[in-house]
Amino acid sequence: MKKVLLYLLAFTLLGTTFTYAKPPQKKAKSETYLSKEEIPDMLKFLPAPPDTTSELFGHDVMRYFWGKQQRLVKERAEIAIRDSYCNTPKISAEFSGAFGVEITEENAPEIYKLVETTLRTADMVGNRPKKYYMRKRPFDRFKEQTLTPWDEEKLSHNGSYPSGHTIRGWTLALLLSEIAPEKADTLLARGYMFGDSRVIVGAHWQSDVDAGRLASTAVYTLMHTKEAFTEQMRRAREEYRRLTSK
């Protein structure tokens, strides 16, 4: 009897060893408001990045040195570094102050869902031109360090045009302004600053940022043709009114 109990105890303690492995679960497809085929093609509606012999590139260079001067302002440099972290939780936190509501999945689930899906959709607009042009970033061209040296290795293998961070920042500014139009001035100013941060950090040229803002506006406009977007926007507005009326 004692032997049986010992065997049962051993099997209980080592149970994980004898369990069958579950078949691999298929990863759920990430939701977007537009398909890849519906995303506007930047190669068709925006010009190529400036040639290095052009006047526009001269402006890019001047703005690069403007950005280096901005790094000397401690507070602005700190914001630029924070803006380099643009995943949904981080960028939502950066805009929460201007928005007047804490944008988290726990505090504002409907708003957070709208933000997450909208940004995921907007991300797609920059993928093709980045790969097509593979524009060299300013820190690579000048062989200088950015404000975020931990990102440099990854960025050096990723095209500079357009700025993906700017696409996210400007899209979020447009989105939150639509939910809370009375806060639009502040939100748009924060969105514009988010793009400028990429120049200040040294990760992007000014023309990358400008193209990011235009691409963001184009893809965000098309999202309004989708019922899933407009329905989630309605829910987000209702949630915003509820949260701000407390």
N, C-alpha and C positions, 0 to 999 in steps of 0.2 A: 504493500500500500504506500509505504514511504517513497519507494522508487517511482511509482506512478505520479505522486504529487511533485516530486523533483523534476520529472520529465515535463509535466504541465507548466511548472514554474519556468523552466528553461525555455519552453516554446513561447510563453508569454513575454519574457524579457527579450527574446530574439525574434519576436514576431515580424518585425519589419524585414528581416532577412528572408522570410519565407513567403512574403506576400507577392502576388503576381504584379508585374509592372503594368500600369494602365497604358492603353494605346495613346500615342501622342495626340494632343488636342489641336485641332486646327485653329490657328490664330484668327480671332474675329477681324473682319475687314473694317478698317478705320472709316468712320462715316465722314463724308464730305458733302457739301451742297452742290458741287459741280463735278462732273466726271473729267477725266484727263482730256477727253476729246472736246469738252465744252470750255476748257480754260483758254482765255485769249492768248494768242501767239505773239510774244514780244518781238520775235524776229520779223514779224510782218507790220506791227503798228508802231514800233519805236526804232530810231536809228541805232546803228552800231556804236559802241563806245568810241570816244574821240581818238583819232590817230595821234601818235606822240609828236607829230610835227605841226599839229593844228593849234589854232588860237584857243580852242576849247580845252585842250590838254594843258595849255599854259595856265588857264583858270584853275584847273584841277590842282596843279602844282602850287599855285598861290594859296589855295584853300588848305592844302596839306600843311603848309607852314603856318597858316592861321590856326589850324588845329593844334599844332605844337605849342603855340603861344597860349592857347586855352588850357593846356595841361598845367600851366603854371598857376592857374586859379584852382586852389585845392578843392573847393566845393564842387566846381564844375568837373574836375577830373574824377572825383569820386562818383558823380552821377554817371559819367561816361563809362566807368568801369562796371557799375551796377547794370547799366543798359546792355552790357555785353552778354548778360545772362538772360536769354529771351525765351526760355521754355514757358509754357502756359502759366504755371503757378507764379514764376518770378515776374513776368511781364504784367500779369494781373495785379500783383502786389504793388508794382511801380505806379500803375494807373489808378489804384483804389483811392488814393488821396484826392486826386482831381475829380474822381467820380462821386465821392462822398459815400460810397458803400464798399465794404470789404468784399472783394471778388474772390471767394473761395467756394469749393464744392460744398462745404458744410454750411456756410452762411447764405449763399445765394446760388443754389444748384441750377436754376433755370438760366440765370445770366451766365454762369460758368460754362454750362453746356453750349450755349450760343457762342461764347468766346472761343472755346476749344475747337468747335467744329468750323467756325469761320476762319480762324487762323490756320487750321490744317488745310482748308481749301485754298486760302491765299498763298500758302507756301509753294503750291505747285506752279504758280505762274513764273517763278524765277528759275526753275530747274533747267529748262531747255537752253535759255540764253547763257546761263553760267557754264554749261558744258560746251556749248557751241563756241563762245568767244574765249573762254579760259583766260580772262584778262588778269594780268599780273597785278597784285595788290601793291599799294604804295610802300609799305614797309619792306617788301621784297625788292622793289625797284631801287629804293634808296639804301638798302642794307642797314636799316635802323630798327631799333626795338619799338614795339608798341607799348601801350599801357597795360596790355593783357598778354604778356609773353607766353603764358601757358597755352594760349590759343594758336600761336603762330604756326606751329607744325601742321596742324589740321587745316588752317586757313590757306596756307601756301599751296595746298593741293586742291583748292576749291576756287572756282572763278570769282572774280570780284564784281562782275557786272551781271545783274543789278545787285543791290544790297538786300539780302534776305532779312536782316534785322530791321531795315527800314520798312520793308513790306509788312512785316508783323506790327511794328509800332504804329505806322500810319493807318493800317487796317483797323487796329484796335481803337485808335482815336476816332475814326469815322463811325465805327460800330457803337461805341459808348455815347457818342454825341447824338446818335439816333435814338438811343434809349433815354437819354437825359439831355434834351436840346438846350435846356437852360444852363447847362455846364459846358456847352460846346466850345466856347472861347478857351477855357482853361484846358480842356481835353485835347483840342487841336494843337495848342501851344506845346503841351507835353509830347504829343505825337511828333511834332516838328523837331523838338529837342532830341527825341530818341534817334532820329536820323542823323542829326548833327553830331551826336555822340560817336558815330562810326568814323567820322572824319577826325574827330579829336583823338580817339583811340589810335588812329593810324591804320585801321583795317580796310578803309574804303576811300575811294576818290569821291569828290563832290558829285560828279556825273553818275556814279553808281547809286548814290543816295537819291538824286533827282529822278532817275529812272525807276527806282524802287517806289517812290511816291506815286508816279504815274501808273505803274503796273498795279499797285495796290488799289488805286481808284477804279481802274478798269475791271479788275476781277470782282471787287466788292459790288460794283454796280450790277454785274451780271447775276450775282447771288440773289438779288431782289426778284428775279424772274422765277425763282423756285419756291414752291409752296411750303416745303419743309423749313426754309429759311424764314419766310414771313410768319409762319405759325410759331416758330421758336422765338422770333422777335416779339410777337404779341405776348407770349408767356413771360419773357424777360422784362418787358415794360410793366406788366402787372406786378411782378415780383418787386421791381424797383419801387413802384408806387407804394407797395405794402411796407417795404423796408424803410423807406424815407418818411412814411407817415407815422412811424412809431415815436 
